[in-house]
Amino acid sequence: MRTALAIGLFVTVLLLSLLPSEVHAAGKKGGKQSTRSGAVRATLASLPPIVQPGTSPASPHDTGSLVATFSPASPGQVVLLERRTPKGWKVVDRAREDAWGSAAFDPRAGTYRASTTSRGRTWATGTVTTKRWAPAFEDTFSGTDLDLAVWNDQKREHESVYAPRTCARVDPAARRVDGGVLHLGVALDPARAGLPCSYTHPRSSGTSPYLLNSQVATEHTRSFRHGIVAARIKPQQAKGMHSGFWLLPQGTKYVDGVPAGGTEIDVMEFFGDNGRGTETVGAHIHYYEAGWNKVSLGNMFPTLRRSLGAKRSWWEEFHVFSVEWTPSEYVFRIDGREYYREAKAVSQAPQYLVLSNLTSDYELGELTADELGDTAQVDWVRVFDATSRQTSRVTSGRKAS
């Protein structure tokens, strides 16, 4: 798992002096006429295959992803992708800007650039190269049960100082593998059937049935230090539980006040249907000062709702949630779209993967019996370039013609 992988991850924006006539002509035909004015910033990111939204399970790709982004965004505007050939640049694909101002492509290996047209001007990215990618680790959950040579059920009851789970314990009966998907659920605890559990929390107090939670990890088998960690997930609709994809330091040990010694890296957290249609996903970094004094970075990010399909909710779609973790920063993405970058509290310690669906005391009051059959679904998990010192290089500029 620690063999070095040669990865080309480049995000480039360069000033170009001339574009082929085919690009100029094609960019002016069809599509939405852009309403943006002034300068447009154009980027093209060469990424691992971490762009795969959809409503059904799907096998992961091996070819890289290209994500062209134009700012300010002009949703619906045509974006052209060109590939360098022995005879020059050739338009090989086209797409439309989404709400992020982005268009994603899944091309074969080669050198590419992308462009769009705004008010008669063509704005182009610099060139990037994409290739086939070999993950340092992957699990596509293709069997009939969880691979216990890789994953273990983390049976740490009531472990959290800030979000205790007084009425829950982790048990494999709450999760299953079916149809190429890991289902992470919450269930009644048959060992304590009919017994009430009392819990007290500043945000919610009361009684609850005793419950089983899902929490599986590579705690004893796989750990990683830096790289691009990604999972394709469809979260649960049920409220009163929260699904998560996260990393913990090897040995689950923290060094007081020294985040370089290990942090909790929450790649994604989702808390269910709030009934208002404003649900979103969170990403956080946590570490501890002396006396379990928690320091937290990150937030819930409403902008991620841009990634949802028309009239769809999170529990109706799979999305790839990823973090690019380098020695100097974390970069969080959804389907290749960057939404959060953090340069504080960067762990330099080996960390392992965790997938979970949990019921903390503060949310038990919102859990109803009819929701216990709901699950968060994990289609696949992959880690790329788990040992590199630098997984991206960035330059910037812009082009007008």
MARFI-463414 format. One line per 4 residues: number of its first residue (from 1); their letters; for each residue x, z, y of C-alpha. Coordinates in steps of 0.2 Angstrom, whole numbers. Each point is the difference from the previous one (the first is absolute). Last residue first. Example, Ala and Ser with C-alpha at 12.3 -4.5 7.8 and 13.67 -1.06 7.14 Angstrom:
2
2) SA) 68/36/-5; -6/3/-17 .
END
This chain:
401
401) SAKR) -46/-138/183; 1/19/0; 10/10/-11; 3/19/-2 .
397) GSTV) 14/13/-4; 3/13/-12; 13/5/-14; -4/11/-15 .
393) RSTQ) 10/3/-16; -9/9/-15; 4/9/-16; 16/9/5 .
389) RSTA) 10/13/-10; -8/-7/-16; -3/11/-15; -19/-3/-5 .
385) DFVR) 0/-18/5; -19/-2/-5; -12/13/-7; -16/-6/-8 .
381) VWDV) -17/8/-4; -15/-9/-7; -19/-1/0; -4/18/5 .
377) QATD) -18/4/1; -7/16/8; -15/6/-10; -18/5/2 .
373) GLED) -9/8/-15; 0/17/9; -10/-6/15; -17/4/-7 .
369) ATLE) 5/19/-1; 3/1/19; 16/3/9; -1/3/19 .
365) GLEY) 2/19/-1; 15/-3/-11; 10/-8/15; 10/15/6 .
361) DSTL) 3/7/-17; 10/-15/-5; -7/-12/-13; 13/-13/-6 .
357) NSLV) 2/-18/-5; 18/-3/-3; 15/-12/-2; 18/7/2 .
353) LYQP) 16/-9/0; 17/9/-1; 13/4/14; 19/-1/0 .
349) AQSV) 6/8/17; 5/-8/16; -17/4/8; -3/-7/18 .
345) AKAE) -8/14/11; -1/-11/15; 1/-19/1; -18/-4/-3 .
341) RYYE) -8/-17/0; -19/-2/-2; -12/-15/-1; 11/-14/-8 .
337) RGDI) -11/-14/-8; 7/-5/-17; -16/4/-10; -1/17/9 .
333) RFVY) 17/5/6; 10/16/4; 18/-1/6; 10/16/-2 .
329) ESPT) 17/3/9; 19/2/0; 6/1/-18; -14/-13/-5 .
325) WEVS) -18/2/-6; -11/-15/0; -17/8/-3; -14/-10/-9 .
321) FVHF) -19/-1/-2; -6/-15/-9; -19/-2/2; -14/-1/-13 .
317) EEWW) -18/-1/7; -17/7/-2; 5/18/3; 7/-4/17 .
313) SRKA) -16/-7/7; -6/-18/2; -11/-8/13; 14/-14/3 .
309) GLSR) 16/4/-10; 10/16/5; 18/-2/7; -6/3/18 .
305) RLTP) -5/17/-6; 18/5/0; -1/2/19; -9/16/-3 .
301) FMNG) 16/9/-5; 0/18/-6; 15/8/5; 19/2/-1 .
297) LSVK) 12/14/1; -2/18/-7; 11/15/1; -6/14/-12 .
293) NWGA) 6/18/3; 2/5/-19; 10/16/6; 15/-10/6 .
289) EYYH) -4/-17/6; -8/-13/-11; -2/-19/-2; -15/-12/1 .
285) IHAG) -1/-18/4; -17/-8/1; -10/-16/-2; -19/0/2 .
281) VTET) -13/-13/-5; -17/-3/9; -18/3/0; -10/-5/15 .
277) GRGN) -16/-6/-9; -10/15/6; -4/8/-17; 17/8/-2 .
273) DGFF) 3/-9/-17; 16/7/-8; 16/9/5; 14/-12/-2 .
269) EMVD) 18/3/0; 14/-13/0; 19/0/0; 1/19/1 .
265) IETG) 19/4/0; 3/18/-3; 17/4/6; 17/3/-8 .
261) GAPV) 18/6/5; 0/-11/15; -15/10/6; 12/15/4 .
257) GDVY) -10/14/8; -2/9/-17; 7/-10/-14; -14/-6/-11 .
253) KTGQ) -1/0/-19; -13/-10/-10; 14/-2/-14; 3/-17/7 .
249) PLLW) -8/-2/17; -18/-5/1; -8/-17/2; -18/-5/4 .
245) FGSH) -15/-11/-5; -16/10/4; -18/2/-4; -11/13/9 .
241) MGKA) -15/9/-7; -16/7/9; -5/-17/4; -3/-13/-13 .
237) QQPK) 4/-18/4; 16/-1/-10; 15/-9/5; 5/-18/-6 .
233) IRAA) 19/0/-2; 14/-12/-2; 16/10/1; 16/-2/9 .
229) VIGH) 17/8/2; 14/-10/9; 17/8/-1; 8/17/4 .
225) RFSR) 5/13/-13; -10/-2/-16; -5/12/-15; -6/-5/-17 .
221) THET) -2/11/-16; -4/18/3; -11/-1/16; -7/-17/-3 .
217) AVQS) -17/7/5; -18/1/-4; -13/11/9; -18/-1/-5 .
213) NLLY) -12/15/3; -11/10/-12; -13/11/8; -8/18/0 .
209) PSTG) -17/-1/7; 0/5/19; -4/15/11; 2/2/18 .
205) SSRP) 12/-2/14; 5/-15/12; 12/-3/14; 8/17/1 .
201) HTYS) 1/1/-19; -8/11/-13; -4/-5/-18; -12/8/-13 .
197) CPLG) -1/-9/-17; -16/1/-9; 0/-1/-19; -12/-12/-9 .
193) ARAP) 14/-9/-9; 17/9/1; 9/-9/-14; -10/-16/3 .
189) DLAV) 8/-2/17; -12/-12/9; 9/-16/5; 10/-9/14 .
185) GLHL) 7/-17/-2; 15/-11/0; -3/-17/-9; 16/-9/-4 .
181) VGGD) -4/-18/-1; 4/-14/-13; -17/0/-7; -1/18/-4 .
177) VRRA) 13/14/3; -8/18/1; 0/15/12; -9/17/0 .
173) APDV) 3/4/-18; 19/0/4; -2/17/8; 5/6/18 .
169) RACT) -9/17/4; -13/3/13; -10/14/8; 13/8/11 .
165) RPAY) 7/-16/5; 10/6/15; 3/-12/15; 13/9/12 .
161) VSEH) 10/10/-13; -2/-13/-13; 3/4/-19; -17/6/-5 .
157) ERKQ) 4/-7/-18; 15/-9/-4; -4/-10/-15; 9/-16/5 .
153) DNWV) -6/-13/-13; 15/-9/-6; 5/-19/3; 14/-10/-8 .
149) ALDL) 1/3/-18; -18/6/1; -6/-18/3; -18/2/5 .
145) DTGS) -13/-6/-12; -7/-16/-6; 14/-11/5; 2/-12/15 .
141) FTDE) 3/14/13; 10/-12/11; 15/12/1; 16/-6/10 .
137) FAPA) 17/6/3; 16/-8/8; -11/-15/4; 7/-18/-2 .
133) WRKT) -4/-11/15; 0/-19/0; 6/-7/16; -4/-1/19 .
129) TVTG) 11/-7/14; -4/3/19; 0/-12/15; -4/5/17 .
125) TAWT) -18/0/6; -9/-13/10; -12/-1/15; -7/-17/4 .
121) RGRS) -8/-2/18; -15/-9/3; -11/15/4; 7/9/-15 .
117) TTSA) 7/-8/-15; 6/8/-16; 17/0/-10; 8/5/-16 .
113) RYTG) 18/-1/-7; 6/-2/-18; 15/0/-11; -3/-1/-19 .
109) ARPD) -7/9/-15; -18/-4/-4; -13/4/13; -13/15/1 .
105) FAAS) -6/-1/18; -7/13/12; -7/-4/17; 0/14/14 .
101) GWAD) -8/3/17; -5/16/-7; -18/-5/0; 4/-15/-11 .
97) ERAR) 9/-15/5; -4/-16/-9; 9/-8/-14; 11/-16/-3 .
93) DVVK) 12/-6/-14; 14/-11/-4; 4/-8/17; 17/-8/-2 .
89) WGKP) 17/3/9; 14/-12/-3; 4/-14/-13; 9/12/-12 .
85) TRRE) -14/12/2; -3/16/11; -18/6/-2; -13/1/13 .
81) LLVV) -14/12/2; -14/-4/12; -11/13/8; -18/-5/6 .
77) QGPS) -9/12/12; -14/10/-8; 5/16/8; 10/-2/16 .
73) APSF) 12/15/0; 11/4/15; 12/0/-9; 3/-12/-14 .
69) TAVL) 4/5/-18; 7/-10/-15; 0/9/-16; 10/-8/-15 .
65) SGTD) -2/7/-17; 13/-1/-14; -3/-8/-17; -2/12/-14 .
61) HPSA) -18/3/2; -10/15/-7; -14/-3/-13; -18/2/7 .
57) PSTG) -13/13/0; -16/-6/10; -6/1/18; 15/-7/8 .
53) PQVI) 15/4/11; 17/-5/-6; 15/1/12; 14/10/-7 .
49) PPLS) 10/-14/-9; 16/5/8; 2/-4/19; 7/-14/11 .
45) ALTA) -8/4/17; -3/-14/13; -2/6/18; -7/-9/15 .
41) RVAG) -3/8/18; -12/-10/10; 4/-2/19; -15/-2/12 .
37) SRTS) -18/-4/-5; -11/4/-14; -16/-10/-3; 6/-10/-14 .
33) QKGG) -11/-15/-5; -6/4/-18; 5/-11/-14; 1/-19/0 .
29) KKGA) 15/-11/6; 12/6/13; 12/9/-12; 1/-16/-10 .
25) AHVE) 7/-11/14; 13/13/6; 5/4/-18; 1/-19/-5 .
21) SPLL) 11/-3/15; 14/11/-6; 4/15/11; 13/1/13 .
17) SLLL) 9/13/10; -2/15/-11; 2/18/6; 0/11/-15 .
13) VTVF) -11/13/-8; 6/7/-17; -6/13/-12; 11/-1/-15 .
9) LGIA) -1/8/-17; 12/-8/-12; 3/11/-15; 15/1/-11 .
5) LATR) -4/13/-13; 11/15/-4; -2/8/-17; -8/17/2 .
1) M) -15/-2/-11 .
END
